[in-house]
Amino acid sequence: MNAQERLPLTETTLFILLGLSPGPKHGYAIMKEVEALSDGRITLSTGTLYGALKRLLDGGWIERVDDTAPGDNGRERKAYRLTELGQRIVSAEIARLQRVVATAQQRQVGV
């Protein structure tokens, strides 16, 4: 699958994938990471987050992994991590955004 075909990503999707780039996280950690990465611009409700995670799971961009630490309610938490496809998509989106910024900077020089 060509990662370019999946671009551009929404800002929310990009931040979810970036939040998972360092390694697996459970839902609440993803929510907090997205909020931090976006400087508070994006605050996800649980419904929005889990809807997005389902879509990313179905697309093969992320996968569920075992999280051995129980949640606050004693139940096992679900953790997620990027798949190889998800990593390729994040890399392709970063490259796309870098090209956009470079073009914008070139245009701004004459302003």
C-alpha positions in Angstrom: 0.0 0.0 0.0 1.3 3.4 -0.9 1.4 5.7 2.1 1.0 8.8 -0.2 -2.5 7.7 -1.1 -3.6 8.2 2.5 -2.4 11.9 2.7 -3.1 14.5 3.8 -4.0 13.5 7.3 -6.3 15.4 9.6 -4.5 17.2 12.4 -6.1 14.9 15.0 -5.0 11.8 13.1 -1.5 13.1 12.7 -1.2 13.9 16.4 -2.6 10.5 17.4 0.0 8.8 15.2 2.8 11.1 16.5 1.7 10.3 20.0 2.2 6.6 19.3 5.5 7.1 17.5 7.8 6.6 20.6 6.0 3.4 21.6 2.7 1.8 22.8 0.3 3.8 24.8 -3.2 3.2 26.3 -6.1 5.5 25.5 -5.8 8.0 28.3 -2.1 8.4 27.6 -2.9 9.0 23.9 -5.4 11.7 24.9 -2.9 13.5 27.1 -0.1 13.2 24.5 -2.3 14.7 21.7 -3.3 17.6 24.0 0.4 18.2 24.8 1.7 17.9 21.2 -1.0 20.3 20.0 -0.3 22.8 22.8 -3.8 22.3 24.1 -5.6 23.0 20.7 -6.9 19.4 20.5 -8.7 17.9 23.4 -10.2 14.5 22.5 -13.3 13.1 24.1 -13.2 9.4 24.7 -15.8 8.8 22.0 -13.7 10.7 19.4 -10.5 9.0 20.5 -11.9 5.5 20.4 -13.7 6.1 17.1 -10.4 7.3 15.6 -8.5 4.3 17.1 -11.1 1.9 15.6 -10.6 3.5 12.2 -6.8 3.3 12.5 -7.1 -0.3 13.7 -9.4 -1.2 10.8 -7.0 0.4 8.4 -4.0 -1.4 9.7 -2.2 1.8 10.8 -2.1 0.7 14.5 -2.4 -2.5 16.4 -3.5 -3.5 19.8 -0.9 -4.8 22.2 -0.9 -6.2 25.7 -0.5 -3.7 28.5 0.3 -5.7 31.6 -0.4 -2.8 34.0 -4.1 -2.8 35.1 -6.1 0.3 34.9 -7.6 2.2 37.8 -10.6 -0.1 37.8 -8.4 -3.2 38.0 -9.2 -4.2 34.4 -6.5 -4.7 31.8 -6.0 -1.6 29.7 -5.8 -1.8 25.9 -2.6 -0.3 24.5 -1.9 0.6 20.9 1.2 1.0 18.8 2.0 2.0 15.2 2.3 -0.7 12.6 4.9 -0.6 9.8 2.2 1.0 7.6 1.4 3.6 10.3 5.1 4.5 10.6 5.3 4.9 6.8 2.2 7.1 6.7 3.6 9.3 9.5 6.9 9.7 7.7 5.1 10.5 4.4 3.0 13.1 6.1 6.0 14.7 7.8 7.8 14.9 4.4 4.7 16.4 2.8 4.4 19.0 5.5 8.1 19.9 5.2 7.6 20.5 1.5 4.6 22.7 2.2 6.6 24.8 4.7 9.6 25.0 2.3 7.3 26.3 -0.4 5.7 28.8 1.9 9.1 30.1 3.1 10.3 30.5 -0.5 7.2 32.6 -1.3 7.5 34.7 1.8 11.1 35.7 1.1 9.9 38.3 -1.5 7.2 39.7 0.8 
